[in-house]
Amino acid sequence: MNDTELVAETVNVNDGGAGVIRGETVNIEEGGAAFIQGQNVNIQDGGALVIAGQTVSIADGGGGVIVAQNVDIAEGSVLLLAARNVSGSVRVLVDVRAAAVFGLLVGGAIIGLKLLTGRK
């Protein structure tokens, strides 16, 4: 992946990548990015570490963290997904509820250890 930032109303990436992509519409085919921010994000045979958008569509790809209003994923996986509407055949490894429970458990364990050891 390149260490670049692409900013435009419409961003098209084919067989490549970028560090950061910001645009109204972002289309990626056989590529990826570290961070994508856009109203409409479309990914075919690729992915991104973090995707923030209004509508995200992914076919044969995935993402690390996706935060969006509407997400449609066909044959893909996501580590953490926070979306109002989700459709397609997506495999989510950690949903928002599981992440919140995990955070509470880790926080409780840290507080418990500090109380037991008498440290502040």
C-alpha positions as YAML, in Angstrom:
chain: A
units: angstrom
residues:
- id: 1
  name: MET
  ca: [0.00, 0.00, 0.00]
- id: 2
  name: ASN
  ca: [1.22, 3.48, -0.80]
- id: 3
  name: ASP
  ca: [1.62, 6.11, 1.88]
- id: 4
  name: THR
  ca: [-0.59, 8.58, 0.01]
- id: 5
  name: GLU
  ca: [-3.75, 10.57, 0.60]
- id: 6
  name: LEU
  ca: [-6.36, 10.84, -2.14]
- id: 7
  name: VAL
  ca: [-8.99, 13.58, -1.79]
- id: 8
  name: ALA
  ca: [-11.63, 14.29, -4.46]
- id: 9
  name: GLU
  ca: [-15.37, 14.32, -5.03]
- id: 10
  name: THR
  ca: [-15.04, 10.91, -6.72]
- id: 11
  name: VAL
  ca: [-12.06, 8.64, -6.07]
- id: 12
  name: ASN
  ca: [-11.46, 5.53, -8.22]
- id: 13
  name: VAL
  ca: [-8.70, 3.09, -7.30]
- id: 14
  name: ASN
  ca: [-7.99, 0.11, -9.58]
- id: 15
  name: ASP
  ca: [-5.28, -2.43, -8.75]
- id: 16
  name: GLY
  ca: [-3.67, -0.15, -6.19]
- id: 17
  name: GLY
  ca: [-3.95, 1.39, -2.80]
- id: 18
  name: ALA
  ca: [-3.62, 4.47, -0.68]
- id: 19
  name: GLY
  ca: [-3.05, 5.39, 2.93]
- id: 20
  name: VAL
  ca: [-6.06, 7.71, 3.24]
- id: 21
  name: ILE
  ca: [-8.97, 8.20, 0.83]
- id: 22
  name: ARG
  ca: [-11.57, 10.94, 1.31]
- id: 23
  name: GLY
  ca: [-14.34, 11.56, -1.20]
- id: 24
  name: GLU
  ca: [-18.06, 11.84, -1.78]
- id: 25
  name: THR
  ca: [-17.92, 8.58, -3.75]
- id: 26
  name: VAL
  ca: [-15.07, 6.10, -3.33]
- id: 27
  name: ASN
  ca: [-14.72, 3.13, -5.68]
- id: 28
  name: ILE
  ca: [-12.01, 0.52, -5.15]
- id: 29
  name: GLU
  ca: [-11.49, -2.48, -7.40]
- id: 30
  name: GLU
  ca: [-8.77, -4.98, -6.51]
- id: 31
  name: GLY
  ca: [-7.13, -2.59, -4.10]
- id: 32
  name: GLY
  ca: [-7.26, -1.20, -0.63]
- id: 33
  name: ALA
  ca: [-6.58, 1.59, 1.81]
- id: 34
  name: ALA
  ca: [-5.74, 2.16, 5.43]
- id: 35
  name: PHE
  ca: [-8.59, 4.69, 5.96]
- id: 36
  name: ILE
  ca: [-11.59, 5.53, 3.77]
- id: 37
  name: GLN
  ca: [-14.07, 8.31, 4.45]
- id: 38
  name: GLY
  ca: [-16.93, 8.87, 1.99]
- id: 39
  name: GLN
  ca: [-20.66, 9.11, 1.56]
- id: 40
  name: ASN
  ca: [-20.77, 6.14, -0.82]
- id: 41
  name: VAL
  ca: [-17.97, 3.57, -0.56]
- id: 42
  name: ASN
  ca: [-17.87, 0.67, -3.02]
- id: 43
  name: ILE
  ca: [-15.20, -2.03, -2.80]
- id: 44
  name: GLN
  ca: [-14.81, -4.99, -5.15]
- id: 45
  name: ASP
  ca: [-12.09, -7.58, -4.41]
- id: 46
  name: GLY
  ca: [-10.37, -5.40, -1.85]
- id: 47
  name: GLY
  ca: [-10.66, -3.85, 1.56]
- id: 48
  name: ALA
  ca: [-9.60, -1.28, 4.09]
- id: 49
  name: LEU
  ca: [-8.54, -1.15, 7.70]
- id: 50
  name: VAL
  ca: [-11.06, 1.58, 8.64]
- id: 51
  name: ILE
  ca: [-14.11, 2.65, 6.63]
- id: 52
  name: ALA
  ca: [-16.43, 5.51, 7.65]
- id: 53
  name: GLY
  ca: [-19.34, 6.32, 5.36]
- id: 54
  name: GLN
  ca: [-23.05, 6.71, 4.80]
- id: 55
  name: THR
  ca: [-23.40, 3.69, 2.51]
- id: 56
  name: VAL
  ca: [-20.74, 0.98, 2.25]
- id: 57
  name: SER
  ca: [-20.91, -1.87, -0.28]
- id: 58
  name: ILE
  ca: [-18.28, -4.60, -0.37]
- id: 59
  name: ALA
  ca: [-18.13, -7.61, -2.70]
- id: 60
  name: ASP
  ca: [-15.48, -10.28, -2.15]
- id: 61
  name: GLY
  ca: [-13.52, -8.23, 0.34]
- id: 62
  name: GLY
  ca: [-13.59, -6.91, 3.84]
- id: 63
  name: GLY
  ca: [-12.59, -4.37, 6.40]
- id: 64
  name: GLY
  ca: [-11.12, -4.01, 9.84]
- id: 65
  name: VAL
  ca: [-13.56, -1.49, 11.30]
- id: 66
  name: ILE
  ca: [-16.63, -0.24, 9.44]
- id: 67
  name: VAL
  ca: [-18.85, 2.55, 10.76]
- id: 68
  name: ALA
  ca: [-21.74, 3.41, 8.46]
- id: 69
  name: GLN
  ca: [-25.47, 3.96, 8.19]
- id: 70
  name: ASN
  ca: [-26.02, 1.23, 5.58]
- id: 71
  name: VAL
  ca: [-23.70, -1.71, 4.88]
- id: 72
  name: ASP
  ca: [-24.08, -4.39, 2.20]
- id: 73
  name: ILE
  ca: [-21.41, -7.06, 2.06]
- id: 74
  name: ALA
  ca: [-21.45, -9.98, -0.38]
- id: 75
  name: GLU
  ca: [-18.98, -12.69, 0.57]
- id: 76
  name: GLY
  ca: [-16.84, -10.71, 2.97]
- id: 77
  name: SER
  ca: [-15.74, -10.34, 6.55]
- id: 78
  name: VAL
  ca: [-15.30, -7.51, 9.02]
- id: 79
  name: LEU
  ca: [-13.52, -7.38, 12.36]
- id: 80
  name: LEU
  ca: [-15.78, -4.73, 13.96]
- id: 81
  name: LEU
  ca: [-19.02, -3.47, 12.40]
- id: 82
  name: ALA
  ca: [-21.18, -0.59, 13.64]
- id: 83
  name: ALA
  ca: [-24.08, 0.04, 11.26]
- id: 84
  name: ARG
  ca: [-27.79, 0.77, 11.42]
- id: 85
  name: ASN
  ca: [-28.69, -1.46, 8.46]
- id: 86
  name: VAL
  ca: [-26.69, -4.53, 7.41]
- id: 87
  name: SER
  ca: [-27.43, -6.84, 4.49]
- id: 88
  name: GLY
  ca: [-25.65, -9.55, 2.57]
- id: 89
  name: SER
  ca: [-23.49, -12.47, 3.58]
- id: 90
  name: VAL
  ca: [-21.10, -10.81, 5.99]
- id: 91
  name: ARG
  ca: [-19.07, -12.50, 8.69]
- id: 92
  name: VAL
  ca: [-18.58, -10.13, 11.63]
- id: 93
  name: LEU
  ca: [-15.85, -11.22, 14.02]
- id: 94
  name: VAL
  ca: [-16.70, -8.70, 16.78]
- id: 95
  name: ASP
  ca: [-19.97, -6.78, 16.93]
- id: 96
  name: VAL
  ca: [-20.56, -3.59, 18.92]
- id: 97
  name: ARG
  ca: [-22.17, -5.41, 21.87]
- id: 98
  name: ALA
  ca: [-19.31, -7.89, 22.14]
- id: 99
  name: ALA
  ca: [-16.77, -5.06, 22.00]
- id: 100
  name: ALA
  ca: [-18.63, -3.19, 24.77]
- id: 101
  name: VAL
  ca: [-18.78, -6.28, 26.98]
- id: 102
  name: PHE
  ca: [-15.09, -6.95, 26.36]
- id: 103
  name: GLY
  ca: [-14.26, -3.35, 27.31]
- id: 104
  name: LEU
  ca: [-16.28, -3.61, 30.51]
- id: 105
  name: LEU
  ca: [-14.62, -6.89, 31.45]
- id: 106
  name: VAL
  ca: [-11.11, -5.60, 30.82]
- id: 107
  name: GLY
  ca: [-11.88, -2.37, 32.70]
- id: 108
  name: GLY
  ca: [-13.34, -4.31, 35.63]
- id: 109
  name: ALA
  ca: [-10.32, -6.62, 35.71]
- id: 110
  name: ILE
  ca: [-7.91, -3.66, 35.78]
- id: 111
  name: ILE
  ca: [-9.87, -1.95, 38.57]
- id: 112
  name: GLY
  ca: [-10.06, -5.23, 40.50]
- id: 113
  name: LEU
  ca: [-6.30, -5.76, 40.23]
- id: 114
  name: LYS
  ca: [-5.60, -2.22, 41.38]
- id: 115
  name: LEU
  ca: [-7.89, -2.65, 44.39]
- id: 116
  name: LEU
  ca: [-6.30, -5.98, 45.29]
- id: 117
  name: THR
  ca: [-2.76, -4.66, 45.02]
- id: 118
  name: GLY
  ca: [-3.55, -1.33, 46.69]
- id: 119
  name: ARG
  ca: [-2.19, 0.74, 43.76]
- id: 120
  name: LYS
  ca: [-3.75, 3.90, 42.41]
...
